[in-house]
Amino acid sequence: MPDEGGICPNCGLPQDLCVCETIAQEEARITVNIERRKWGRVYTVVEGFDKNIDLGDLASKLKSKLACGGAAKHGHIELQGDHRGTIKDVLSKMGFPEEQIVIDWSQSSSRRR
């Protein structure tokens, strides 16, 4: 992360030319799965981000693009609902390589009543 002095301590470049977040995006191995919570609610959990990525900002962008609620917690992002079908495309448009995004399809999210 760039500091207030104008030079990034990680890459050594000036703050406006810092490439730490871009490098972190390219190296991140992202996993996407779902969790069932209280009363059968389904959450999409996205994890595997580098510490140089601003999770709060990324969570806000994902919530906006996917039209859902959610939060950034403990190094991962939780999104309300099952977004496994669309999140790979959304993340790749944000600069994350598609081949580094792994989606767990082993759990079913169908709700029957």
C-alpha positions in Angstrom: 0.0 0.0 0.0 1.3 3.4 -0.8 2.2 5.6 2.2 1.6 9.3 2.8 5.2 10.3 2.0 4.7 9.8 -1.7 6.8 6.6 -2.2 5.3 3.1 -1.9 7.3 1.0 0.6 6.6 -2.2 -1.4 7.4 -1.3 -5.0 9.5 1.9 -4.4 7.5 3.9 -7.0 5.8 7.2 -6.5 2.3 7.0 -5.0 0.5 7.8 -8.3 2.5 5.1 -10.2 2.3 2.3 -7.5 1.6 -1.1 -9.1 1.2 -3.1 -5.9 -2.5 -3.6 -6.2 -2.2 -4.6 -9.9 0.4 -7.2 -9.1 -1.6 -8.5 -6.1 -4.6 -8.9 -8.5 -2.6 -10.9 -11.0 -1.1 -13.2 -8.3 -4.3 -13.8 -6.2 -5.8 -17.3 -6.3 -9.5 -16.6 -5.6 -11.9 -19.2 -4.5 -15.7 -18.8 -4.6 -18.1 -21.0 -2.6 -21.4 -20.7 -0.9 -22.4 -21.1 2.8 -25.8 -21.8 4.2 -26.7 -19.7 7.2 -29.5 -19.2 9.6 -33.0 -19.9 8.2 -31.4 -21.4 5.0 -30.0 -18.1 3.7 -27.2 -18.5 1.2 -24.1 -16.4 1.1 -21.4 -16.4 -1.6 -17.9 -16.3 0.0 -15.0 -14.9 -2.1 -11.6 -15.4 -0.6 -7.9 -15.7 -1.4 -7.1 -12.0 -1.9 -3.7 -10.5 -1.2 -3.3 -8.1 1.7 -2.5 -5.3 -0.7 -6.0 -5.3 -2.1 -8.5 -3.0 -0.5 -11.3 -5.5 0.4 -13.7 -2.8 1.5 -13.6 -1.0 -1.8 -13.7 -4.3 -3.8 -16.7 -5.5 -1.7 -18.5 -2.2 -2.5 -17.9 -2.6 -6.2 -19.0 -6.3 -6.2 -22.2 -5.4 -4.2 -23.0 -2.7 -6.7 -22.4 -4.8 -9.8 -24.3 -7.8 -8.4 -27.1 -5.8 -6.8 -26.8 -7.5 -3.4 -25.8 -6.8 0.2 -22.7 -8.1 1.8 -19.5 -7.2 3.7 -15.7 -7.6 3.8 -14.8 -9.6 6.9 -11.6 -11.3 8.1 -9.8 -11.3 4.7 -12.8 -12.4 2.6 -15.9 -11.0 1.1 -19.4 -12.2 1.8 -22.2 -11.5 -0.6 -25.9 -12.2 0.0 -27.3 -14.8 -2.4 -25.7 -17.3 -4.8 -23.6 -15.4 -7.3 -21.3 -18.3 -8.5 -22.7 -18.1 -12.0 -21.8 -14.4 -12.6 -18.9 -13.6 -10.2 -16.1 -15.0 -12.4 -17.1 -12.6 -15.3 -17.4 -9.6 -12.9 -14.0 -10.3 -11.2 -12.3 -10.7 -14.6 -13.7 -7.4 -15.8 -12.2 -5.8 -12.6 -8.7 -7.1 -13.6 -8.4 -10.5 -11.9 -7.2 -13.3 -14.3 -10.0 -15.8 -15.1 -7.7 -18.8 -14.7 -7.0 -17.7 -11.1 -10.7 -17.8 -10.1 -11.9 -21.2 -8.8 -15.6 -21.7 -8.3 -16.8 -24.6 -6.0 -19.9 -26.1 -7.6 -20.1 -29.0 -5.2 -22.9 -27.4 -3.0 -26.4 -26.9 -4.2 -28.2 -23.7 -3.5 -31.7 -24.8 -4.5 -34.4 -23.9 -2.0 -37.4 -26.2 -1.9 -40.4 -25.6 0.3 
